[in-house]
Amino acid sequence: MQNKTRTTLILEPKILKTIKQIANNKGTTQTKIINDYLKEGIEREAEKNKIYLKVLVEDDPKKNMDELKGIIKTDKPVNAVKLINEVRKGE
């Protein structure tokens, strides 16, 4: 079972009505529709954000990061924390 977090969203009435209609038509929940649409929106973000955002939408982010270990070789030490912060800032 996936971890879930409860939150409150303030939506425009037309958006909520549309979400309800889509959920009813698909025989699913409004929560599933919202989650699916948010994931799609995140995945469409600019290329510079994809590495960081992919971690957010993967079912098992640790698995994704484990696959990256050792793929980059350098001649001198690298400050990984500094690099990650630069990626997050889009630098």
C-alpha positions in Angstrom: 0.0 0.0 0.0 1.3 3.4 -0.9 1.8 6.2 1.6 -0.8 8.9 1.3 -0.9 12.4 2.6 -4.1 14.3 3.3 -4.3 18.0 2.3 -6.8 20.7 1.5 -7.1 22.2 -1.9 -9.2 25.2 -2.8 -10.4 24.7 -6.4 -12.5 26.8 -8.7 -16.1 25.6 -8.8 -15.9 24.8 -12.5 -12.7 22.7 -12.0 -14.3 20.7 -9.2 -17.4 20.1 -11.2 -15.4 18.9 -14.2 -13.3 16.6 -11.9 -16.5 15.1 -10.5 -17.8 14.5 -14.0 -14.6 12.9 -15.2 -14.4 10.7 -12.1 -18.1 9.6 -12.6 -17.6 8.9 -16.2 -14.5 6.8 -15.5 -16.0 5.1 -12.5 -13.2 6.2 -10.2 -12.6 8.7 -7.4 -11.9 12.4 -7.6 -8.7 11.9 -5.7 -7.4 9.5 -8.4 -8.3 12.0 -11.2 -6.5 14.8 -9.4 -3.5 12.7 -8.6 -3.3 11.5 -12.3 -3.6 15.0 -13.6 -1.0 16.4 -11.2 1.5 13.7 -12.2 0.9 14.4 -15.9 1.5 18.1 -15.2 4.7 17.5 -13.3 6.0 15.2 -16.0 5.4 17.9 -18.6 7.6 20.4 -16.7 10.6 22.0 -18.4 13.5 19.7 -19.2 15.8 21.3 -16.5 13.4 20.1 -13.8 12.8 16.5 -15.0 15.6 14.8 -13.1 14.3 16.3 -9.8 10.6 15.9 -10.6 11.0 12.3 -11.8 11.9 11.4 -8.2 8.6 13.0 -7.1 6.4 10.9 -9.3 8.1 7.5 -9.2 6.5 4.8 -7.1 9.8 4.0 -5.6 12.1 7.0 -5.7 14.9 5.1 -3.9 15.0 2.6 -6.7 15.4 5.4 -9.3 18.3 6.9 -7.4 20.0 3.5 -6.9 20.0 3.1 -10.7 22.0 6.4 -11.0 24.8 5.4 -8.6 28.1 5.0 -10.4 27.0 6.2 -13.8 29.2 9.4 -13.7 33.0 9.2 -13.3 35.1 12.3 -12.5 38.8 13.0 -12.2 38.3 15.1 -9.0 35.8 14.9 -6.1 32.3 16.3 -6.6 30.1 18.1 -4.0 26.9 16.1 -4.6 24.8 18.3 -2.3 25.9 21.5 -4.1 25.1 19.9 -7.5 21.6 18.7 -6.4 20.8 22.2 -5.0 21.9 23.7 -8.3 19.6 21.3 -10.3 16.7 22.1 -8.0 17.3 25.9 -8.5 17.6 25.3 -12.3 21.2 26.5 -12.5 
